[in-house]
Amino acid sequence: MKKIILVVLLAVFSFASSTFSDPQPTFDKPRKVVFQIYNSDLSVVNNNLNGIYNILKEYPSDTIKIVVVVYGNGMRALKKDYDKKTLTRISSLMQYDVEFIGCKNTMESMHWKEDDFIDGVSYVQAGIVELIERKVSGYVGVLAY
C-alpha cells in the first residue's frame, strides 16, 4: 500500500513540476507532436528517439499523441536488419502508443516490401505529404539533430 501511495505522489509531483502552456493538455485535447526521420544515420535516429522518450517522461500518457513519419533514407531505420538495439527502442515506443508511419513511395523506389520492416509500422503513400497534413491539422513538428 505504501508503494502505491509513493508512486501516486511521485506522479503528481513530477507532473506538477512541469509547467505547460495554456490550454493545458488533457485527455480530450492532448498535445500532438510529429517527428520526421528522413536520415538513417544511427546517431540521428537515436537522437530522435531520445527526444520522444524525453517528451513521454514529461507528459502524462493520456495527454500526448506522438507520431513519427519516416521517409527517404530514414526508412532504413525501420528495416528488420537495422541496428537491433535501436529497433528494440522503436518497438518499446510503439508499446507507449507512439505511431510510426512509413513511406510507400520510398519503399517502391528501393524495391522494399512491408515484410522487410518491423511489425507495428503503418504506411502511407507519401511520407512528406503525411508530415505536411499532420502539421496543418495541429501537430507540432519536431526535427531532432
N, C-alpha and C positions, 0 to 999 in steps of 0.2 A: 504494500500500500504506500509506504514512504517513497519507494522508487517512482511510482506513478505520479505522486504529487510533485516530486522533484522534476520529473520530465515535463509536466504541465507548467510548472513555474519557469523552468528554463525556456520553454517555448514562448511563454508570454513575455518574459523579459527580453528574449532575443528579438521578438517582433517589435516590442516597444522601443528597442534601441535604434531601430532603423526609422528614419523619417521619410515618409512617402509624400509626394506631391498630391494636392487635391485635384480631382477627386481621388480619394483613396481607392486602391484596388480592392475589389470584392469578388465573391463567387460569381455574381451576375455580371460584373464588369471588370474582368481581370485585365492586368497588363498584358499586352500582346507584343511579342518580340520575334523578329525573324532574323536569323543568321544566314549568311551566304558563305558557302565554301566552294570556291572555284579553283583552288590550288591544292594539290595532293601532297605538298611538302609536309613531312611528318610534324615539324615544329609548328607550322601554320595551323594544321588540323588540330593539334593538341592545344594550341592557344585558344582556338575557338571553343573546344570542349571545356577548357578551364573557365572561360567566360560564362559558359552555360552553367557549370557547377556553381560558380560564384553567385549567379542570379538565383539559382534554386536554393541556396543557403539563406538568402535574404528574404525572399518572399514566401509566405505560406503557400503550400502547394495548390490550394484551390483559388489563388488569386493571380496566377501567372500561366500564360499559354506561350510555349516556345516552339517555334518551327524552324527547321534547318533546311534551306533549299540548297541542293548540291547540283552543280552543273560543270561542264567543261572538264578540265583535268582533275577537278575535285572529286569527280565520280570514282576515281581510283580508290579513294579513301573508304568507299562503301563496298569494295570488292572483297570477296572471301579470302583472297590471297594477300591482302594488305597487312600491315603490322598487327599482329594478334592482340597485343596489349591495347592498342587504340581501338580495335574492333570490339574488345570487351567493354571498354569505356562507352562506346557508342551504344552497344546493346543495353548497358546499365542505364544510360539516359533514356532509352526507349521505355524502360520499366517505370520511369518517372513521368511518362506521358509526353516526352519530347518527341515531336514528329520529325522524321527525316524524309524528305521528298527528293527523289532523283529525277534527272532529265532524260527523257527518252530520245531526244534529238542527239545528245551526246552518245548514248548507248548505240543508236543506229549508225552513227558515223564511225564508231570504234568497233562495230560488229559484236557488241556485247549483248547478252541475254539477261533476263531477270534472274535466272539461275546462277549467274556469276556473282550476284550480290547477296549480302547478308539478309536474313529474314527480318521482316518488320518495316522495310522501306516501302513507301508508296511512290507512285510515279505520276508525272505529268509530261505532256509532250515537250513543252519548252520551259526549262527551269527559270530562265531570266524573266519570262512573262509571269510566272508564278510569283517571283520576287516582287515585281512591279505591282501586281494585283494585291499582294499582301500589304504592301506599303500604302497603296491607295485605300485599302479597307481599314486602315488604322494601326497596322503593326509598326512598331519602331524597328528600323533596320540597324543591325549591328554587323560590323566587319572588323573582326579581330585581326591583329597584325600577324 
